[in-house]
Amino acid sequence: MTTEPGGPHAHPARSVEIELKFDVDDDTALPDWSGLPGVTSVGAAEPRDLDAVYLDTADLALARAGYAVRRRTGGPDEGWHIKGPRDTEGGRIELHWPLGAEGTVPDAVAAALASVAASTDYAPIARIRNQRTAYALRDADGGLVAEFVDDRVVATDERDGMRRTWREWEFELGPAAPADRAALFAAVERAVSAAGGREAASASKLARALGA
């Protein structure tokens, strides 16, 4: 892949992703979130049409080091993303840059992972298209406790053309999440189980797209 000028030290947006993932059948009804600690309202459904291309080297050097790199269109955070290895609490640091030109890796993205692999060795390994419906779960002050998303995924392994489809739910903590995460997550798991959901078969969409 070629690189795109833009300054190797361009500052990305930075966030920490802490989420739960669940598998669900196509006809499973949404969970009842009324019993979640700190949640007083659930926002209206927000549809998002997401299309992401993931890059790595032929020997998956980035994945083996715990990283994922993608260029995604659609949604409020479209652009280039790097997801880092999971920490001891299950969170992942995510870096985000603007979308830029298709087919070129921004200099800043290449620089951020230069110690792991050269961007000239990157190639598409998966394309993940996702019909997402997002819901904001808020507290009494309007703060975002979490975002719940209902994903219907079509993934293609670009290495062999294998196509996989599934439906999953994600529950990602927001800035107003309560300090007692364990109690919140336990309530989420009870609500999901009651609705017919189950523990996700794979830790990430990319891993599942690649058959892991």
N, C-alpha and C positions, 0 to 999 in steps of 0.2 A: 504494500500500500504506500502511496505517496503521502508526504506530510504537507500541512497547510500553514503558511506563515501566520503568525499571530502572537509571537513572543513566547518562548519556553517558560517564562515566569508569570504568565497571565494567571490571575488569581481565580480559582473556581469557587462556586458555591459549595459549602461543605455541610453535610448533615450526618446524623447517626441513625441508621435504620434498625429498629427493633420491632419485630413482627412475629405473628403466629400465622401458619399456613395450614389449610385444611382441604381435603378432597371432598367433592360432593357430586351426586348424580345430576344429570341434566334437568330433572324435574323437581329437585329438592327446593322447598320453600325457604325463604330467608329466615335467619334466626330472629328471636325476640330479644332485643337489647334492653328492655325496660328494667331488668334487674342488675345491670352493670354498675359497680361502684363509681360514683361521680358523674354518670351520664344522665342528663335530664332531657335531652332532645336528640332526635335523629334527623339530619337534613334530608332534603329532597334528593332523589336519584339523579346523578350526574353522569351521563353517558360519555365515554371516551373511546376513540378508535386509535389504538396504539399499534405501531409497526416498528420493530426493532431488529437491527442486524448486529450480531455479536461477532467479534473478531478475536483471533488467537493465532498462535503459530501452529505449524503442522504437528508438532509434538505436544501441543496444549500446555506450553510453558506457563502462561498466565493462570490457567485454571489450576494447574498443579501447585502454584504458589498462593492460591486462594483468591485470585483476582478475576473479575469479569469486566469486559470493555464492550460497550454498545453505542450505537448511534440510533436514537429512537425519535420518531415523529409522532405527533399527537399528544394531547394531554397538556397540563399546565407546566410540566417540567421537561418538555421535549428538548433534545440536545444530545451531547456526548456525556456518557456517565462511566465512571470507574467505581466499581464496588470492591472494597478490600476484604481481607480475611475476617472471619468472625472473631470477636473477642470472647472473653470468658463468660460474659453475660448474654452471648448470642447476638450482639449487635454488630453491624457492619458500617464502617465509614463509607459514605458515598460522596464522590466529587462530581460536580456538574459544570459543564461548559456549554456555550451557545451551539446551535446546530451546525453552522458552517456548511461548506460545500460537500455534496455527496461524493464519495469515492476518495476522499482525502482525510487523513488523520491530522487533527490540529497539532501544532508543535507542542503545545502545553500538555496534551494528552500523552504524546510520545515521550516527552521528557519525564513525566510523572512515573513512567514504568520502564525507563531506560535501563535500570539495573536488573530488571527481570527478563526483558526481551526487546529486541530492536523492532521498531514499528515497520521497517522495511520487510520484516518477515511475517507481518500480520496478513491474514486472509479471512474472508467470511467463513464461519463455522456453523452458524445457525441463524435462521430468520424466525422471529416469533411475532405473530399477529394476534392481537388480543382485543376482543370486544369487552370492554370494562365498564361496569357501572359502580360508581363510587358514592359513598354516603359519609357525611361528616357527623361524628358523634361528639356532642358538645356538653359542657357543664353549665351550671346555672348562670355563670358570667359570660357565656358565649365562647369560652376557650375551647380549643380543639383537644379533646381527650384522646381521640383516635380516629383514624380513617379506616372504614371497612370497605373492601372492594370485592365485587363478584365478577370473576374473570372467566371468560370462555375463550380458550386458547387454541390456536392452530400453529403448530411449530414444525419447521422443516430443518432437518439435519443437512446442511449444505455440503457435507462431505460425501454422502451417499444418496441424498434425495429422500430419505425416509421421512414420512409425514406422520405426526402424532397430534391427537386432539384430546382435550380434557377440560373439565371445569374445576375451578378451585376458588377458595375464599382466602383473603388476606386481611389480617387485623393488625394495623401498624400504629404504634404509639405516637401521639402528638405532643406538643409542648405543654399542654395542660393535663397530662396524664398524672394520676395520683402517685404518691411516693411508694405506696405498697403495690408494686407491680404484680407480686405473686397472687394477691387476692383478686386483682383485676383479671389476670390471665386465667385463674381458676374459674371465675364466673363466665369468661368467654368460652372456655372449653365446655362448661356445662350447657350453655346456650346452644353452642354448635352441635353438641351431641344430641340434645333434645330435638333439634331440627333435622337430624339425620346425617350430619357431617362427620368426618373422621380425620384422623391424623394424616397429613400429607405424605404421599409415597416418596417424595423427593424433596430435598432441601431448597431447590431453586428451579425456576423454569428452564434455565439453560441446561442444567444437569439432566433434566427430564427430556428436553429436546434432543440431547445427545445419547439418550438411552441409559443414563445412569440412575 
